[in-house]
């Protein structure tokens, strides 16, 4: 048995018709949605990549920024 991946636009008439046809044939249809990254996941990536700086006080931060 082979596995195929087809991208359909479910909002178009042709996409709906093809999806309904495949389901009527008994083809297993799974809808896959892309989940966006959460702010927590982005912050963990930033920490891992070294894009985060830590300061002991706000004054130290302002000095680092040249303010």
PDB file of N, H, CA, C and O in Angstrom:
ATOM      1  N   UNK A   1       0.851  -1.175   0.000  1.00  0.00           N
ATOM      2  CA  UNK A   1       0.000   0.000   0.000  1.00  0.00           C
ATOM      3  C   UNK A   1       0.891   1.231   0.000  1.00  0.00           C
ATOM      4  O   UNK A   1       1.889   1.282   0.719  1.00  0.00           O
ATOM      5  N   UNK A   2       0.540   2.199  -0.789  1.00  0.00           N
ATOM      6  H   UNK A   2      -0.271   2.157  -1.373  1.00  0.00           H
ATOM      7  CA  UNK A   2       1.289   3.448  -0.886  1.00  0.00           C
ATOM      8  C   UNK A   2       0.559   4.546  -0.125  1.00  0.00           C
ATOM      9  O   UNK A   2      -0.652   4.480   0.081  1.00  0.00           O
ATOM     10  N   UNK A   3       1.308   5.541   0.281  1.00  0.00           N
ATOM     11  H   UNK A   3       2.292   5.594   0.113  1.00  0.00           H
ATOM     12  CA  UNK A   3       0.738   6.700   0.959  1.00  0.00           C
ATOM     13  C   UNK A   3       0.941   7.913   0.079  1.00  0.00           C
ATOM     14  O   UNK A   3       2.049   8.170  -0.393  1.00  0.00           O
ATOM     15  N   UNK A   4      -0.116   8.652  -0.140  1.00  0.00           N
ATOM     16  H   UNK A   4      -1.016   8.444   0.243  1.00  0.00           H
ATOM     17  CA  UNK A   4      -0.065   9.854  -0.961  1.00  0.00           C
ATOM     18  C   UNK A   4      -0.517  11.044  -0.139  1.00  0.00           C
ATOM     19  O   UNK A   4      -1.390  10.921   0.721  1.00  0.00           O
ATOM     20  N   UNK A   5       0.072  12.185  -0.401  1.00  0.00           N
ATOM     21  H   UNK A   5       0.781  12.285  -1.100  1.00  0.00           H
ATOM     22  CA  UNK A   5      -0.319  13.423   0.256  1.00  0.00           C
ATOM     23  C   UNK A   5      -0.849  14.367  -0.812  1.00  0.00           C
ATOM     24  O   UNK A   5      -0.166  14.658  -1.794  1.00  0.00           O
ATOM     25  N   UNK A   6      -2.064  14.839  -0.613  1.00  0.00           N
ATOM     26  H   UNK A   6      -2.619  14.603   0.184  1.00  0.00           H
ATOM     27  CA  UNK A   6      -2.698  15.749  -1.567  1.00  0.00           C
ATOM     28  C   UNK A   6      -3.106  17.004  -0.802  1.00  0.00           C
ATOM     29  O   UNK A   6      -3.689  16.917   0.278  1.00  0.00           O
ATOM     30  N   UNK A   7      -2.803  18.151  -1.358  1.00  0.00           N
ATOM     31  H   UNK A   7      -2.330  18.221  -2.236  1.00  0.00           H
ATOM     32  CA  UNK A   7      -3.219  19.411  -0.762  1.00  0.00           C
ATOM     33  C   UNK A   7      -4.449  19.907  -1.501  1.00  0.00           C
ATOM     34  O   UNK A   7      -4.423  20.078  -2.720  1.00  0.00           O
ATOM     35  N   UNK A   8      -5.531  20.137  -0.761  1.00  0.00           N
ATOM     36  H   UNK A   8      -5.553  19.998   0.229  1.00  0.00           H
ATOM     37  CA  UNK A   8      -6.794  20.576  -1.353  1.00  0.00           C
ATOM     38  C   UNK A   8      -7.228  21.896  -0.749  1.00  0.00           C
ATOM     39  O   UNK A   8      -6.993  22.171   0.428  1.00  0.00           O
ATOM     40  N   UNK A   9      -7.859  22.699  -1.571  1.00  0.00           N
ATOM     41  H   UNK A   9      -8.049  22.476  -2.527  1.00  0.00           H
ATOM     42  CA  UNK A   9      -8.502  23.905  -1.079  1.00  0.00           C
ATOM     43  C   UNK A   9      -9.960  23.547  -0.816  1.00  0.00           C
ATOM     44  O   UNK A   9     -10.762  23.462  -1.746  1.00  0.00           O
ATOM     45  N   UNK A  10     -10.293  23.341   0.437  1.00  0.00           N
ATOM     46  H   UNK A  10      -9.641  23.410   1.192  1.00  0.00           H
ATOM     47  CA  UNK A  10     -11.650  22.921   0.791  1.00  0.00           C
ATOM     48  C   UNK A  10     -12.686  24.013   0.581  1.00  0.00           C
ATOM     49  O   UNK A  10     -13.887  23.751   0.641  1.00  0.00           O
ATOM     50  N   UNK A  11     -12.239  25.213   0.340  1.00  0.00           N
ATOM     51  H   UNK A  11     -11.264  25.426   0.291  1.00  0.00           H
ATOM     52  CA  UNK A  11     -13.182  26.325   0.140  1.00  0.00           C
ATOM     53  C   UNK A  11     -13.673  26.406  -1.300  1.00  0.00           C
ATOM     54  O   UNK A  11     -14.679  27.057  -1.581  1.00  0.00           O
ATOM     55  N   UNK A  12     -12.962  25.746  -2.213  1.00  0.00           N
ATOM     56  H   UNK A  12     -12.144  25.217  -1.985  1.00  0.00           H
ATOM     57  CA  UNK A  12     -13.386  25.788  -3.616  1.00  0.00           C
ATOM     58  C   UNK A  12     -14.344  24.639  -3.895  1.00  0.00           C
ATOM     59  O   UNK A  12     -14.334  23.632  -3.187  1.00  0.00           O
ATOM     60  N   UNK A  13     -15.157  24.785  -4.908  1.00  0.00           N
ATOM     61  H   UNK A  13     -15.165  25.603  -5.483  1.00  0.00           H
ATOM     62  CA  UNK A  13     -16.111  23.740  -5.275  1.00  0.00           C
ATOM     63  C   UNK A  13     -15.392  22.474  -5.726  1.00  0.00           C
ATOM     64  O   UNK A  13     -15.803  21.367  -5.380  1.00  0.00           O
ATOM     65  N   UNK A  14     -14.323  22.634  -6.494  1.00  0.00           N
ATOM     66  H   UNK A  14     -13.989  23.533  -6.775  1.00  0.00           H
ATOM     67  CA  UNK A  14     -13.582  21.462  -6.968  1.00  0.00           C
ATOM     68  C   UNK A  14     -12.914  20.724  -5.812  1.00  0.00           C
ATOM     69  O   UNK A  14     -12.894  19.493  -5.790  1.00  0.00           O
ATOM     70  N   UNK A  15     -12.372  21.462  -4.862  1.00  0.00           N
ATOM     71  H   UNK A  15     -12.387  22.461  -4.880  1.00  0.00           H
ATOM     72  CA  UNK A  15     -11.740  20.841  -3.701  1.00  0.00           C
ATOM     73  C   UNK A  15     -12.737  20.066  -2.867  1.00  0.00           C
ATOM     74  O   UNK A  15     -12.448  18.955  -2.423  1.00  0.00           O
ATOM     75  N   UNK A  16     -13.918  20.645  -2.648  1.00  0.00           N
ATOM     76  H   UNK A  16     -14.153  21.548  -3.008  1.00  0.00           H
ATOM     77  CA  UNK A  16     -14.963  19.954  -1.889  1.00  0.00           C
ATOM     78  C   UNK A  16     -15.410  18.695  -2.607  1.00  0.00           C
ATOM     79  O   UNK A  16     -15.586  17.641  -1.995  1.00  0.00           O
ATOM     80  N   UNK A  17     -15.593  18.821  -3.924  1.00  0.00           N
ATOM     81  H   UNK A  17     -15.450  19.677  -4.421  1.00  0.00           H
ATOM     82  CA  UNK A  17     -16.059  17.682  -4.713  1.00  0.00           C
ATOM     83  C   UNK A  17     -15.044  16.544  -4.679  1.00  0.00           C
ATOM     84  O   UNK A  17     -15.431  15.386  -4.524  1.00  0.00           O
ATOM     85  N   UNK A  18     -13.768  16.847  -4.820  1.00  0.00           N
ATOM     86  H   UNK A  18     -13.454  17.788  -4.946  1.00  0.00           H
ATOM     87  CA  UNK A  18     -12.745  15.807  -4.793  1.00  0.00           C
ATOM     88  C   UNK A  18     -12.669  15.156  -3.423  1.00  0.00           C
ATOM     89  O   UNK A  18     -12.527  13.937  -3.326  1.00  0.00           O
ATOM     90  N   UNK A  19     -12.760  15.942  -2.372  1.00  0.00           N
ATOM     91  H   UNK A  19     -12.875  16.932  -2.451  1.00  0.00           H
ATOM     92  CA  UNK A  19     -12.727  15.405  -1.021  1.00  0.00           C
ATOM     93  C   UNK A  19     -13.916  14.474  -0.784  1.00  0.00           C
ATOM     94  O   UNK A  19     -13.753  13.384  -0.235  1.00  0.00           O
ATOM     95  N   UNK A  20     -15.090  14.894  -1.190  1.00  0.00           N
ATOM     96  H   UNK A  20     -15.223  15.779  -1.636  1.00  0.00           H
ATOM     97  CA  UNK A  20     -16.288  14.057  -1.044  1.00  0.00           C
ATOM     98  C   UNK A  20     -16.162  12.772  -1.854  1.00  0.00           C
ATOM     99  O   UNK A  20     -16.574  11.706  -1.398  1.00  0.00           O
ATOM    100  N   UNK A  21     -15.598  12.869  -3.049  1.00  0.00           N
ATOM    101  H   UNK A  21     -15.263  13.735  -3.421  1.00  0.00           H
ATOM    102  CA  UNK A  21     -15.421  11.693  -3.899  1.00  0.00           C
ATOM    103  C   UNK A  21     -14.465  10.696  -3.249  1.00  0.00           C
ATOM    104  O   UNK A  21     -14.747   9.498  -3.220  1.00  0.00           O
ATOM    105  N   UNK A  22     -13.342  11.177  -2.730  1.00  0.00           N
ATOM    106  H   UNK A  22     -13.112  12.150  -2.753  1.00  0.00           H
ATOM    107  CA  UNK A  22     -12.386  10.295  -2.083  1.00  0.00           C
ATOM    108  C   UNK A  22     -12.987   9.627  -0.854  1.00  0.00           C
ATOM    109  O   UNK A  22     -12.735   8.450  -0.596  1.00  0.00           O
ATOM    110  N   UNK A  23     -13.785  10.383  -0.090  1.00  0.00           N
ATOM    111  H   UNK A  23     -13.989  11.339  -0.299  1.00  0.00           H
ATOM    112  CA  UNK A  23     -14.427   9.805   1.085  1.00  0.00           C
ATOM    113  C   UNK A  23     -15.464   8.763   0.689  1.00  0.00           C
ATOM    114  O   UNK A  23     -15.625   7.759   1.383  1.00  0.00           O
ATOM    115  N   UNK A  24     -16.176   8.989  -0.428  1.00  0.00           N
ATOM    116  H   UNK A  24     -16.045   9.804  -0.991  1.00  0.00           H
ATOM    117  CA  UNK A  24     -17.176   8.021  -0.876  1.00  0.00           C
ATOM    118  C   UNK A  24     -16.528   6.723  -1.355  1.00  0.00           C
ATOM    119  O   UNK A  24     -17.154   5.665  -1.303  1.00  0.00           O
ATOM    120  N   UNK A  25     -15.276   6.796  -1.824  1.00  0.00           N
ATOM    121  H   UNK A  25     -14.768   7.656  -1.866  1.00  0.00           H
ATOM    122  CA  UNK A  25     -14.552   5.593  -2.230  1.00  0.00           C
ATOM    123  C   UNK A  25     -14.022   4.809  -1.034  1.00  0.00           C
ATOM    124  O   UNK A  25     -13.580   3.670  -1.181  1.00  0.00           O
ATOM    125  N   UNK A  26     -14.066   5.407   0.130  1.00  0.00           N
ATOM    126  H   UNK A  26     -14.426   6.332   0.249  1.00  0.00           H
ATOM    127  CA  UNK A  26     -13.568   4.746   1.325  1.00  0.00           C
ATOM    128  C   UNK A  26     -12.094   5.005   1.561  1.00  0.00           C
ATOM    129  O   UNK A  26     -11.458   4.322   2.364  1.00  0.00           O
ATOM    130  N   UNK A  27     -11.555   5.981   0.869  1.00  0.00           N
ATOM    131  H   UNK A  27     -12.072   6.536   0.217  1.00  0.00           H
ATOM    132  CA  UNK A  27     -10.155   6.335   1.067  1.00  0.00           C
ATOM    133  C   UNK A  27     -10.023   7.019   2.414  1.00  0.00           C
ATOM    134  O   UNK A  27     -10.831   7.880   2.764  1.00  0.00           O
ATOM    135  N   UNK A  28      -9.012   6.639   3.161  1.00  0.00           N
ATOM    136  H   UNK A  28      -8.356   5.940   2.877  1.00  0.00           H
ATOM    137  CA  UNK A  28      -8.803   7.261   4.467  1.00  0.00           C
ATOM    138  C   UNK A  28      -8.332   8.689   4.259  1.00  0.00           C
ATOM    139  O   UNK A  28      -7.296   8.919   3.635  1.00  0.00           O
ATOM    140  N   UNK A  29      -9.072   9.632   4.769  1.00  0.00           N
ATOM    141  H   UNK A  29      -9.914   9.446   5.276  1.00  0.00           H
ATOM    142  CA  UNK A  29      -8.753  11.041   4.612  1.00  0.00           C
ATOM    143  C   UNK A  29      -8.472  11.625   5.984  1.00  0.00           C
ATOM    144  O   UNK A  29      -9.316  11.560   6.878  1.00  0.00           O
ATOM    145  N   UNK A  30      -7.281  12.197   6.151  1.00  0.00           N
ATOM    146  H   UNK A  30      -6.596  12.250   5.425  1.00  0.00           H
ATOM    147  CA  UNK A  30      -6.915  12.849   7.406  1.00  0.00           C
ATOM    148  C   UNK A  30      -6.623  14.303   7.125  1.00  0.00           C
ATOM    149  O   UNK A  30      -5.868  14.635   6.211  1.00  0.00           O
ATOM    150  N   UNK A  31      -7.217  15.157   7.907  1.00  0.00           N
ATOM    151  H   UNK A  31      -7.831  14.888   8.650  1.00  0.00           H
ATOM    152  CA  UNK A  31      -6.980  16.587   7.757  1.00  0.00           C
ATOM    153  C   UNK A  31      -5.825  16.978   8.664  1.00  0.00           C
ATOM    154  O   UNK A  31      -5.863  16.746   9.872  1.00  0.00           O
ATOM    155  N   UNK A  32      -4.809  17.568   8.075  1.00  0.00           N
ATOM    156  H   UNK A  32      -4.778  17.756   7.093  1.00  0.00           H
ATOM    157  CA  UNK A  32      -3.638  18.002   8.823  1.00  0.00           C
ATOM    158  C   UNK A  32      -3.609  19.521   8.798  1.00  0.00           C
ATOM    159  O   UNK A  32      -3.642  20.137   7.733  1.00  0.00           O
ATOM    160  N   UNK A  33      -3.547  20.111   9.970  1.00  0.00           N
ATOM    161  H   UNK A  33      -3.520  19.610  10.835  1.00  0.00           H
ATOM    162  CA  UNK A  33      -3.459  21.564  10.042  1.00  0.00           C
ATOM    163  C   UNK A  33      -2.121  21.932  10.650  1.00  0.00           C
ATOM    164  O   UNK A  33      -1.605  21.235  11.524  1.00  0.00           O
ATOM    165  N   UNK A  34      -1.578  23.013  10.187  1.00  0.00           N
ATOM    166  H   UNK A  34      -1.997  23.580   9.477  1.00  0.00           H
ATOM    167  CA  UNK A  34      -0.319  23.489  10.723  1.00  0.00           C
ATOM    168  C   UNK A  34      -0.605  24.311  11.968  1.00  0.00           C
ATOM    169  O   UNK A  34      -1.390  25.259  11.946  1.00  0.00           O
ATOM    170  N   UNK A  35       0.050  23.926  13.047  1.00  0.00           N
ATOM    171  H   UNK A  35       0.688  23.156  13.065  1.00  0.00           H
ATOM    172  CA  UNK A  35      -0.122  24.648  14.298  1.00  0.00           C
ATOM    173  C   UNK A  35       1.015  25.655  14.406  1.00  0.00           C
ATOM    174  O   UNK A  35       2.186  25.306  14.253  1.00  0.00           O
ATOM    175  N   UNK A  36       0.668  26.871  14.664  1.00  0.00           N
ATOM    176  H   UNK A  36      -0.283  27.154  14.789  1.00  0.00           H
ATOM    177  CA  UNK A  36       1.676  27.913  14.821  1.00  0.00           C
ATOM    178  C   UNK A  36       2.469  27.727  16.101  1.00  0.00           C
ATOM    179  O   UNK A  36       2.008  27.083  17.043  1.00  0.00           O
ATOM    180  N   UNK A  37       3.639  28.284  16.127  1.00  0.00           N
ATOM    181  H   UNK A  37       4.013  28.807  15.362  1.00  0.00           H
ATOM    182  CA  UNK A  37       4.440  28.180  17.339  1.00  0.00           C
ATOM    183  C   UNK A  37       3.914  29.149  18.384  1.00  0.00           C
ATOM    184  O   UNK A  37       3.497  30.264  18.069  1.00  0.00           O
ATOM    185  N   UNK A  38       3.939  28.709  19.610  1.00  0.00           N
ATOM    186  H   UNK A  38       4.277  27.804  19.866  1.00  0.00           H
ATOM    187  CA  UNK A  38       3.469  29.551  20.705  1.00  0.00           C
ATOM    188  C   UNK A  38       4.595  30.472  21.149  1.00  0.00           C
ATOM    189  O   UNK A  38       5.754  30.272  20.786  1.00  0.00           O
ATOM    190  N   UNK A  39       4.250  31.468  21.923  1.00  0.00           N
ATOM    191  H   UNK A  39       3.308  31.631  22.218  1.00  0.00           H
ATOM    192  CA  UNK A  39       5.260  32.403  22.420  1.00  0.00           C
ATOM    193  C   UNK A  39       6.247  31.683  23.326  1.00  0.00           C
ATOM    194  O   UNK A  39       7.422  32.047  23.374  1.00  0.00           O
ATOM    195  N   UNK A  40       5.788  30.674  24.040  1.00  0.00           N
ATOM    196  H   UNK A  40       4.833  30.378  24.001  1.00  0.00           H
ATOM    197  CA  UNK A  40       6.683  29.896  24.897  1.00  0.00           C
ATOM    198  C   UNK A  40       7.725  29.159  24.055  1.00  0.00           C
ATOM    199  O   UNK A  40       8.909  29.155  24.393  1.00  0.00           O
ATOM    200  N   UNK A  41       7.283  28.535  22.959  1.00  0.00           N
ATOM    201  H   UNK A  41       6.321  28.538  22.685  1.00  0.00           H
ATOM    202  CA  UNK A  41       8.212  27.816  22.084  1.00  0.00           C
ATOM    203  C   UNK A  41       9.219  28.771  21.443  1.00  0.00           C
ATOM    204  O   UNK A  41      10.397  28.439  21.309  1.00  0.00           O
ATOM    205  N   UNK A  42       8.753  29.961  21.046  1.00  0.00           N
ATOM    206  H   UNK A  42       7.796  30.231  21.155  1.00  0.00           H
ATOM    207  CA  UNK A  42       9.669  30.953  20.464  1.00  0.00           C
ATOM    208  C   UNK A  42      10.689  31.418  21.492  1.00  0.00           C
ATOM    209  O   UNK A  42      11.862  31.596  21.164  1.00  0.00           O
ATOM    210  N   UNK A  43      10.252  31.616  22.738  1.00  0.00           N
ATOM    211  H   UNK A  43       9.299  31.471  23.004  1.00  0.00           H
ATOM    212  CA  UNK A  43      11.183  32.080  23.767  1.00  0.00           C
ATOM    213  C   UNK A  43      12.206  31.002  24.102  1.00  0.00           C
ATOM    214  O   UNK A  43      13.370  31.320  24.349  1.00  0.00           O
ATOM    215  N   UNK A  44      11.800  29.730  24.117  1.00  0.00           N
ATOM    216  H   UNK A  44      10.855  29.472  23.917  1.00  0.00           H
ATOM    217  CA  UNK A  44      12.754  28.648  24.353  1.00  0.00           C
ATOM    218  C   UNK A  44      13.800  28.584  23.239  1.00  0.00           C
ATOM    219  O   UNK A  44      14.974  28.325  23.503  1.00  0.00           O
ATOM    220  N   UNK A  45      13.374  28.821  21.989  1.00  0.00           N
ATOM    221  H   UNK A  45      12.420  29.031  21.774  1.00  0.00           H
ATOM    222  CA  UNK A  45      14.322  28.861  20.869  1.00  0.00           C
ATOM    223  C   UNK A  45      15.282  30.024  21.019  1.00  0.00           C
ATOM    224  O   UNK A  45      16.472  29.883  20.738  1.00  0.00           O
ATOM    225  N   UNK A  46      14.781  31.184  21.463  1.00  0.00           N
ATOM    226  H   UNK A  46      13.814  31.299  21.692  1.00  0.00           H
ATOM    227  CA  UNK A  46      15.641  32.353  21.660  1.00  0.00           C
ATOM    228  C   UNK A  46      16.685  32.093  22.737  1.00  0.00           C
ATOM    229  O   UNK A  46      17.846  32.472  22.584  1.00  0.00           O
ATOM    230  N   UNK A  47      16.281  31.454  23.815  1.00  0.00           N
ATOM    231  H   UNK A  47      15.338  31.146  23.939  1.00  0.00           H
ATOM    232  CA  UNK A  47      17.221  31.133  24.890  1.00  0.00           C
ATOM    233  C   UNK A  47      18.279  30.163  24.381  1.00  0.00           C
ATOM    234  O   UNK A  47      19.469  30.347  24.635  1.00  0.00           O
ATOM    235  N   UNK A  48      17.851  29.143  23.673  1.00  0.00           N
ATOM    236  H   UNK A  48      16.884  28.994  23.467  1.00  0.00           H
ATOM    237  CA  UNK A  48      18.787  28.138  23.155  1.00  0.00           C
ATOM    238  C   UNK A  48      19.761  28.750  22.155  1.00  0.00           C
ATOM    239  O   UNK A  48      20.924  28.349  22.100  1.00  0.00           O
ATOM    240  N   UNK A  49      19.297  29.720  21.361  1.00  0.00           N
ATOM    241  H   UNK A  49      18.352  30.046  21.405  1.00  0.00           H
ATOM    242  CA  UNK A  49      20.146  30.356  20.349  1.00  0.00           C
ATOM    243  C   UNK A  49      21.032  31.456  20.942  1.00  0.00           C
ATOM    244  O   UNK A  49      21.889  32.001  20.246  1.00  0.00           O
ATOM    245  N   UNK A  50      20.832  31.782  22.213  1.00  0.00           N
ATOM    246  H   UNK A  50      20.136  31.339  22.778  1.00  0.00           H
ATOM    247  CA  UNK A  50      21.671  32.787  22.862  1.00  0.00           C
ATOM    248  C   UNK A  50      21.270  34.215  22.551  1.00  0.00           C
ATOM    249  O   UNK A  50      22.109  35.114  22.611  1.00  0.00           O
ATOM    250  N   UNK A  51      20.019  34.443  22.224  1.00  0.00           N
ATOM    251  H   UNK A  51      19.338  33.713  22.176  1.00  0.00           H
ATOM    252  CA  UNK A  51      19.555  35.798  21.911  1.00  0.00           C
ATOM    253  C   UNK A  51      18.978  36.516  23.129  1.00  0.00           C
ATOM    254  O   UNK A  51      18.393  37.590  22.992  1.00  0.00           O
ATOM    255  N   UNK A  52      19.137  35.938  24.309  1.00  0.00           N
ATOM    256  H   UNK A  52      19.612  35.065  24.420  1.00  0.00           H
ATOM    257  CA  UNK A  52      18.599  36.518  25.540  1.00  0.00           C
ATOM    258  C   UNK A  52      19.751  37.011  26.409  1.00  0.00           C
ATOM    259  O   UNK A  52      20.738  36.302  26.605  1.00  0.00           O
ATOM    260  N   UNK A  53      19.621  38.218  26.921  1.00  0.00           N
ATOM    261  H   UNK A  53      18.819  38.794  26.762  1.00  0.00           H
ATOM    262  CA  UNK A  53      20.611  38.768  27.850  1.00  0.00           C
ATOM    263  C   UNK A  53      19.946  38.926  29.206  1.00  0.00           C
ATOM    264  O   UNK A  53      18.778  39.301  29.301  1.00  0.00           O
ATOM    265  N   UNK A  54      20.704  38.635  30.253  1.00  0.00           N
ATOM    266  H   UNK A  54      21.653  38.330  30.177  1.00  0.00           H
ATOM    267  CA  UNK A  54      20.192  38.776  31.616  1.00  0.00           C
ATOM    268  C   UNK A  54      20.976  39.871  32.319  1.00  0.00           C
ATOM    269  O   UNK A  54      22.195  39.971  32.179  1.00  0.00           O
ATOM    270  N   UNK A  55      20.254  40.690  33.078  1.00  0.00           N
ATOM    271  H   UNK A  55      19.264  40.608  33.191  1.00  0.00           H
ATOM    272  CA  UNK A  55      20.865  41.790  33.815  1.00  0.00           C
ATOM    273  C   UNK A  55      20.453  41.706  35.274  1.00  0.00           C
ATOM    274  O   UNK A  55      19.355  41.257  35.602  1.00  0.00           O
ATOM    275  N   UNK A  56      21.359  42.150  36.149  1.00  0.00           N
ATOM    276  H   UNK A  56      22.251  42.515  35.883  1.00  0.00           H
ATOM    277  CA  UNK A  56      21.085  42.138  37.586  1.00  0.00           C
ATOM    278  C   UNK A  56      20.115  43.251  37.972  1.00  0.00           C
ATOM    279  O   UNK A  56      19.350  43.110  38.927  1.00  0.00           O
ATOM    280  N   UNK A  57      20.147  44.360  37.229  1.00  0.00           N
ATOM    281  H   UNK A  57      20.769  44.475  36.454  1.00  0.00           H
ATOM    282  CA  UNK A  57      19.262  45.473  37.565  1.00  0.00           C
ATOM    283  C   UNK A  57      18.905  46.231  36.291  1.00  0.00           C
ATOM    284  O   UNK A  57      19.509  46.024  35.238  1.00  0.00           O
ATOM    285  N   UNK A  58      17.923  47.100  36.404  1.00  0.00           N
ATOM    286  H   UNK A  58      17.432  47.268  37.259  1.00  0.00           H
ATOM    287  CA  UNK A  58      17.530  47.911  35.260  1.00  0.00           C
ATOM    288  C   UNK A  58      18.638  48.898  34.899  1.00  0.00           C
ATOM    289  O   UNK A  58      18.822  49.233  33.729  1.00  0.00           O
ATOM    290  N   UNK A  59      19.368  49.356  35.902  1.00  0.00           N
ATOM    291  H   UNK A  59      19.219  49.084  36.852  1.00  0.00           H
ATOM    292  CA  UNK A  59      20.471  50.286  35.617  1.00  0.00           C
ATOM    293  C   UNK A  59      21.544  49.619  34.763  1.00  0.00           C
ATOM    294  O   UNK A  59      22.083  50.235  33.844  1.00  0.00           O
ATOM    295  N   UNK A  60      21.851  48.368  35.063  1.00  0.00           N
ATOM    296  H   UNK A  60      21.413  47.867  35.810  1.00  0.00           H
ATOM    297  CA  UNK A  60      22.827  47.621  34.276  1.00  0.00           C
ATOM    298  C   UNK A  60      22.338  47.454  32.833  1.00  0.00           C
ATOM    299  O   UNK A  60      23.123  47.539  31.889  1.00  0.00           O
ATOM    300  N   UNK A  61      21.034  47.216  32.677  1.00  0.00           N
ATOM    301  H   UNK A  61      20.397  47.147  33.444  1.00  0.00           H
ATOM    302  CA  UNK A  61      20.461  47.070  31.342  1.00  0.00           C
ATOM    303  C   UNK A  61      20.577  48.375  30.559  1.00  0.00           C
ATOM    304  O   UNK A  61      20.955  48.364  29.388  1.00  0.00           O
ATOM    305  N   UNK A  62      20.251  49.504  31.203  1.00  0.00           N
ATOM    306  H   UNK A  62      19.944  49.513  32.155  1.00  0.00           H
ATOM    307  CA  UNK A  62      20.322  50.796  30.527  1.00  0.00           C
ATOM    308  C   UNK A  62      21.770  51.140  30.158  1.00  0.00           C
ATOM    309  O   UNK A  62      22.017  51.734  29.109  1.00  0.00           O
ATOM    310  N   UNK A  63      22.712  50.773  31.005  1.00  0.00           N
ATOM    311  H   UNK A  63      22.511  50.290  31.857  1.00  0.00           H
ATOM    312  CA  UNK A  63      24.125  51.013  30.692  1.00  0.00           C
ATOM    313  C   UNK A  63      24.542  50.181  29.474  1.00  0.00           C
ATOM    314  O   UNK A  63      25.286  50.654  28.615  1.00  0.00           O
ATOM    315  N   UNK A  64      24.062  48.954  29.412  1.00  0.00           N
ATOM    316  H   UNK A  64      23.457  48.569  30.110  1.00  0.00           H
ATOM    317  CA  UNK A  64      24.394  48.097  28.281  1.00  0.00           C
ATOM    318  C   UNK A  64      23.821  48.659  26.989  1.00  0.00           C
ATOM    319  O   UNK A  64      24.428  48.519  25.927  1.00  0.00           O
ATOM    320  N   UNK A  65      22.659  49.294  27.072  1.00  0.00           N
ATOM    321  H   UNK A  65      22.166  49.409  27.935  1.00  0.00           H
ATOM    322  CA  UNK A  65      22.014  49.874  25.900  1.00  0.00           C
ATOM    323  C   UNK A  65      22.575  51.260  25.561  1.00  0.00           C
ATOM    324  O   UNK A  65      22.282  51.809  24.499  1.00  0.00           O
ATOM    325  N   UNK A  66      23.364  51.807  26.448  1.00  0.00           N
ATOM    326  H   UNK A  66      23.602  51.361  27.311  1.00  0.00           H
ATOM    327  CA  UNK A  66      23.946  53.130  26.215  1.00  0.00           C
ATOM    328  C   UNK A  66      22.989  54.271  26.499  1.00  0.00           C
ATOM    329  O   UNK A  66      23.104  55.346  25.910  1.00  0.00           O
ATOM    330  N   UNK A  67      22.061  54.044  27.382  1.00  0.00           N
ATOM    331  H   UNK A  67      21.967  53.170  27.860  1.00  0.00           H
ATOM    332  CA  UNK A  67      21.062  55.067  27.725  1.00  0.00           C
ATOM    333  C   UNK A  67      21.443  55.720  29.031  1.00  0.00           C
ATOM    334  O   UNK A  67      20.738  56.610  29.504  1.00  0.00           O
TER     335      UNK A  67
END
